[in-house]
Amino acid sequence: MAIKKTTGSKRSSPSKGDQSATASAFAKNTMAGPSTPSAVSSDTELPSRPAPKTKGAPPRDAARERILADKMTATQALSAAMPYNANKAAEHGRDAALAPPEGTTVEPSDPTVSASTVSETTASDKVGAGTPPQGINPANAPLDHVRVDSGGQALTTSLGVKIANNQSSLKAGLRGPTLLEDFILRDKITHFDHERIPERVVHARGSGAHGYFESYEDLSDLTMAAPFAEAGKRTPLFVRFSTVVGERGSTDLARDVRGFAVKFYTDEGNWDLVGNNIPIFFIQDAMKFPDLVHAVKPEPHHGMPQAGSAHDTFWDFAGLMPEITHMLMWVM
């Protein structure tokens, strides 16, 4: 950078006034930049500041940004087209109450203005073709499209098993005690007890997806299970992935076991498969399971830690249960 410099053969000592001016210039140089802008020549190229870089920023989608920009522009134009309510004065008085005038309307220039989303293009049997008709809100239509007729349908348990009667419990003899083996009674009472669903004790944090299971081959020679009855048969299902320890508002990134549950909606009722992504479990006896959960859950007096086992109660349990060591080597 070329900077002008004044040279001389002899340096003279500054006077008192010059010292004051020098001090003022020094103050300007330190607080507000150079005190003499002319000291830099006009042909000097000042260094340009590089554009800030956003670490890990996703690539820009020009088409989507253009759609969003058009939506915003059209929305602003629609708002500007109706700066005030022209029919406000007609809202008062007896005549207006008996025959209210039609409200003022403005047609938007772009259909995305009234759209709930501009990015939903996924097509499936559940969400539709991804191109809904414009100007139609199915929620305003009659409810006939969501009404069902249960006539001719069989009575079932909550698992979809067809039954003939859910009004009489199974007893030992004509007047004997109720038997615990009555699975229909247990199902009905369990369903009643769970009509108000609290947070799950474990696996509270999760996410799921609907889909189907398709059998590629006929496996009827190996099993009587309905999903494998014939090649190409599709069975609707629901899959849920979850963590174990954390509550339903906890993080998905916790160092924790992951649960994997599948519910098959078969012709013969619902079939549930549950599992974890671990080859061994914490305990060998199921009777210890409540103790394990109580130990790994957050401390009751302050609710910490969430979705983790970094507290004394869990490690007290682990220290008293050597069988848990193998599992800890997998999780930790």
Secondary structure, DSSP 8 states (H G I E B T S, - for coil): --B-----S------HHHHHHHHHHHHHHHHSS-S-GGGB-TT-----------TT-----HHHHHHHHHHHHHHHHHHHT-SS-TTGGGGSSHHHHHS---------SSGGGG-S-S-----BTTTBSS---TT--GGGS-GGGG----TT---B-TT--B-S-SSS--BSSSS--B-TT-HHHHHHHHHHHTSS----SSS-SEEEEEEEEE-SS--TTT---GGGSSTT-EEEEEEEEE-SSS-TTS-S--SS--EEEEEEEETTEEEEEEEES-SS-S-SSGGGHHHHHHHHS--TTT--STT---SHHHHHHHHH-GGGHHHHHHH-
